[in-house]
Amino acid sequence: MDSTTLTAADTARALAIRSVQIMADGERADFDAIIHPEATNREAAAEPPATRGRGPAAYYATALWLRAAYADLHHTIESAVVDGDLVALHTTMHGRHVGPFVAYGADGQVDQVFPPTGKTFAVTQSHWLRIADGKVIEHWANRDDLGQAVQLGWVPPTPIYLMRMALAKRKARRENGAG
């Protein structure tokens, strides 16, 4: 085999890396190309209802949700390890908080809203992706959510920020049809 031939591990690694990168810059067609029709995102529990389904549409909905809150969103890939059909990525996610970050409850209703602070963040994450039929079929992650919350000024909250959160939550609930 010459050095230009990609191994199955190289292909899986590249696919996993691209699946994280398209969260920041991918179009719907990019998701269709690399996300399996039966793919599940195990991190969607606190995301909007549209993200909780299967396949490219659900993954694309996650990307749109993240992009609505964060500008300059991108991942630095620190390392990638392949073991059979599983790829583990260690990344640093970067962004700037420019829109409301809306978290949802198990019932799909707005749970918390963090109004934009304009602050930047860089937090480590690990993403675990299972590959099947040449596409991503499963994703789960470990994230430094507390580190991100501190960098963005969500924690500890000031009284003014708590008021902004309450107003943003009321607005988001109205926009989502929940009173």
N, C-alpha and C positions, 0 to 999 in steps of 0.2 A: 504494500500500500504506500503510495507516495504522500508527501507531506501536505498536499492540497486536498486530500480526501478527508471529509469530516467523519468522525466516529459518531455512533449513536449518542454517546455522552456529550460530545461537542454540540450536536444538534439540540439535545434536550437543554443544555446549559443556555444556548443562545435563545431558545424559545422561552424559557423561564425569565431570562433577563428582559426580553422584549415585552413580555406580558406585564411586567412591573412598569417599564418605561411608557407603555401606551396609556397608562392611567393619566399621565400628564399631557400627552400630545397626540394620542391616537384618535383616528376617525372610526366610525362604526365599522367600516370595511376591515380595518386592522383587527378589530376584535373578532369579526367573523372568520378571518383568516387563521387565527391562532387559538381561539377558545372553542373547546369542544361543545357541541350542542347540548350535552348533558352535564356540562361543568357546573360545579357548585362552589360558592365562596363561603367558607365557614365563618367568615368575619362579618357577614351581612346582618347579624342580629340587631345591631344598633343603627343600621342604615335605613334609608327610605324603603318603603314596601317594594318599589320597582327593582331593587337590588337583590331581593330575596328569592327570586326565581332561579332558573337554570339557564346556562348558555350565554352566548355573547351579549344578548340584550341586557341581562342582569349585570354582567361585568361592566358594560358600557355605562349603565346607570350609576354604578359606583364611581366611575371616572367623572361623570358629570357632577355628581354630588361633591366630590373632592374639589373639582375645579371651581365650583360655585363659591367655595370658601377660601381657596388658596390660589394666589397668583405665583408665578415663578416656580411652580411645582416641578420637582425632579428628584430622581434617586441617584445617588452615587453607589455603584456596586462595589462593595468592599471585598467580597469573596463569593464564590459559587462552588458548591460541591454536589456532585451527582452520584447517586447510589441506585442503580437500576432505573426504575421509572420515577424516582423521587429526586427533586432538585431543591437544595437548601440555599437560599441567598441571604447574605448578611449585607444590609444596605444602610445608607443614611438618607433619610427623606428630608428635603429642604423645601421651604415655601415661605410665603408671606400671607398673613391673614387679612383678606380684603373683603370678605363677605360673611354673612352669618354661617356659623358651623352648627348644623342642626342634627341632634342625636334623637333617635326614635326608640320607643319602648317596644316590648315584645308584641304589643297589640297593633303596631304600625303607626301609632299616634306620636306626635311631637312630644318628646320628653324633656330635653334641655336645648337651649339655644345660646350660643356664645357669639355675641355681636363682634364685628371686626375690630381688631386693635391696631392693624397696620404693622404689627411686629413680625419679624422673621423668626424662623425656627430651623433647627437641624437636629434630628433625632434618629437614633439607631433603631433598626427593625430587622427581624428575620422573617423571611417569607418561605413557606414550604409549598411546593407545587408538584402535583402528580401529573405525569404525562401519559396519555393514551391515544393511540391512533394518530400520533404526530401533533397532538394539540394538548393544551392545558385542560385537565378535567377536574382538578380539585386544588383549592388554595386555602391556606390558613396562615396566620401570622402571629408573631409576638412583637409588640410595639412598646416604646417608652412613652406611653400616654401622659404620665405624670410630668416627665421632663418637657414634653411639648406644652402641656398646660402651664407650667411655670414660665417657660420662655415666652409664651404668648400673653402672659399676664392674667390668665384665668384663675390661677392659684398663687397666693391667697387672693381671693376677690376683695376688691375695695367696695365700700357701700355704694358708690356711684356705679361701679360695674355690675353689681347685683341688681340695681334698678334697671340698667340697660338690658341685662339678661331677661328680667321679667317682662319688659316691654317687647323685646324681640321674640320671646316665647309666645306672647299674646298675638303678635302679628303673624308669626309662622302658623299658629293654630288656626287663625282666621283664614289664611291663604290655603291651608290644607283641609278646610271644611269642618274643623272641630272647634266651634264656638268661641 
